[in-house]
Amino acid sequence: MNWSWKVVYDVLPQMLEGLVITVQATIIGALVAYALGLILAIMRMSNSRIISLSTYWISEFIRRTPLLVQLYFLFYVLPDLGIFLEPLEAGIIGLGLHFSTYTSEVFRAGIENVPTGQWEAAKSLNYRPYQTMRYVILPQAIPPMIPPLANYLITMFKETPLLSAITVVELFNAANIYSNSHYKYLEPMTLVGLFFLIVSVPSAYIAMWLERKYQRRYARNH
Amino acid sequence: MDQVLEYTPIIISGTITTIELTVASAIVALIIAFTVGLSRFSRFAAVRVAAVIYLEFFRGTSAIVQMFFMFYVLPLLGIHLSPLLAGIIACGFNLGSYGSEVVRGAIQAVPRTQHEAATALNYTSYQKFRYILLPQAIPVMIPTFGNLLIELLKLTAVASLITISDLTFMAQIIRVQTALTLEPFLVIMVIYFVIASCLVAITDFIAKKIAKGRNLTIRKGI
């Protein structure tokens, strides 16, 4: 078994095209996860027990079932119900939906960790609900949320190869297609691994740096 | 639905495979988590560096890529693994890297004075970990290990892509043979949810049992 640079040159352009799809899926998927996560967090904190409990169990159901099965569900079941999605769209919705149940916990913890005294202070200053959120709660709640949200971005990036199962030609699938048609597995698979390492290891250190930065600020203020 | 009922035997066999895969890789992951996690405290720099490289490698590359690498590339290097073994090793090695961070974090969370007390009492490094640090660190690890166990269960679904006949694989067979989509995927999602909920109940039970009489408060996550 020998490493062949010819195979590397051959497969690299296709993999770079796949990388573009991977990055797209990650970023749009993350935006969906953040937006949906915020909505889930607000519903979870609702005063109505029905809304809060049903949000909890729906989130737990999504969180306790595999993303791969959810992707199959979106890809195979929705067309039978008359909803036609491009594979990439189904993949982005799947990623976003799955990880929104994780990000919602980040949002909830961030908002609940703001001391009650701050809510009371806003109230005693006669702030409207919008002003309370905009000027008092969110400025304190958002910074501690940034590191965990960045971590979920990295996690989502590493989950994108699952989209290959629903025929999205992202980084991993581009390599896999080449492997299967040329019977060359060593180089493409190694390259995919390398690509992931190159992106996710430095980003993990950036996330750690963010964590330290915001922890320090938090420690100084309290 | 009647059509799906005919497939009950293969769904049961898929459930058993999924549980086997989860349990076997959980054992592998646990052994690796402690080995790698404790290696981070070694007095030998080489051991510490090796542990970090392991961690970054298996956490940084995607689990599905690792699985395909073990399934397609290792045979080319003369290492032949059965699909099930490749699945167990890939899932176990991947989750083991996340687990090692839990072990390290929990040991570091033991107050400094406890480390110093062990030194003051002239404990050997083995005695320090065995009688002082681990008994305090393990209860802290349990809730996070519980979360990782759910992640592991979900990861086993990916093993269906390397031809292991687990639940997800069986659902695909039913889909192909009956052209039904909603029923098979809904059924296996419910089964995954039930298995995951059992795992949550078990870890909660262990966490309560282990915290009993130790005057510890169990936090969710680290």
Interface residues (C-beta under 8 A of the other chain):
Chain A: M1 F61 R63 R64 T65 P66 L67 L68 V69 Q70 Y72 F73 Y76 V77 D80 L81 K158 E159 T160 P161 L162 S164 A165 F172 N176 S179 Y185 L186 M189 T190 V192 G193 F196 L197 S200 V201 A204
Chain B: E56 F57 R59 G60 T61 S62 A63 I64 V65 Q66 F68 F69 Y72 V73 L76 L77 G78 I150 L153 K154 L155 T156 A157 V158 S160 L161 T168 A171 Q172 R175 T181 L182 F185 L186 I188 M189 Y192 F193 A196 S197 V200
